[in-house]
Amino acid sequence: MRTGFSCWQLDPLRVVAQVGAAAQALELLVPADGKATAQRWRDELVVARGIEPILTILCLPDRVAFDSERAPLPWPDGLPFVDVLGVRRLRVVGVPGQDSPDAFAARVIRQLRGLIPDVNARGLTLNYENHGEATATVTRILDGIGTPPLFALLDPLNAYLAGEAPEAVIATLLERRGYIHVKDVTAGADGRPSPTCCPVGEGVADWAALLPRLRARGDDFLAVFELPGCGDDGYAGYPRSLAAFRALTA
């Protein structure tokens, strides 16, 4: 199993300083100050350390854009960052509008199909995250594009956002996953899992039960740890999350 970390609203250099060699991949935002920072990341992280860079694209209601430290960057404007960083894997997040689930899936399929020429020309893979949609909607999107180039970014705990069980999402998406997200979530006032994230082992997720399901296809997968919305606490939280997860996989 390889490990990586989300750098959403976090400094990737500081994340790597916290977790060291465990940072084998990083989910990055397009830097606000442009290609100079991207080139620095390539030199210090990708080339010097062999870390895989992953960028995120958003399927917004009216366009596809790269997630960035500022406003979303239109697809054509983000491609130079793919080239500078040497990206080979893109995370894909569908952003709902006023469309129904069927219309949403149809729109995302249409948007992703429009990217295929650029995706194929660069040898990219797309990894669609279950980000609150029903698993049936995610499956429809995967079927609408096909693998490759579209795989699932399996986030077991995002199942709670859709009112589903993590075990059911794993059963449906595991065979099609490109990589997985790892995090924990706290309990709400009613004792049920909430959307608030925390390090593995500090919430209510039963990773001891989920891990055997994830490892059913062996250990050759990329697990990217997430602590979205945790701010500076993410830097200290990642080592704790990693240690707890490693204890479960030992």
Secondary structure, 3 states (H helix, E strand, C coil): CEEEEECCCCCHHHHHHHHHHHCCEEEECECCCCHHHHHHHHHHHHHHHCCEEEEEEEECCCCEEECECCCCEEHHHHHHHHHHHCCCEEEEEECCCCCCHHHHHHHHHHHHHCCHHHHHHHCCEEEEECCCCCHHHHHHHHHHHCCCCEEEEECHHHHHHHCCCHHHHHHHHHHHEEEEEECEEEECCCCCEEEEEECCCCCCCCHHHHHHHHHHHCCCCEEEECCCCCCCHHHHHHHHHHHHHHHHHC
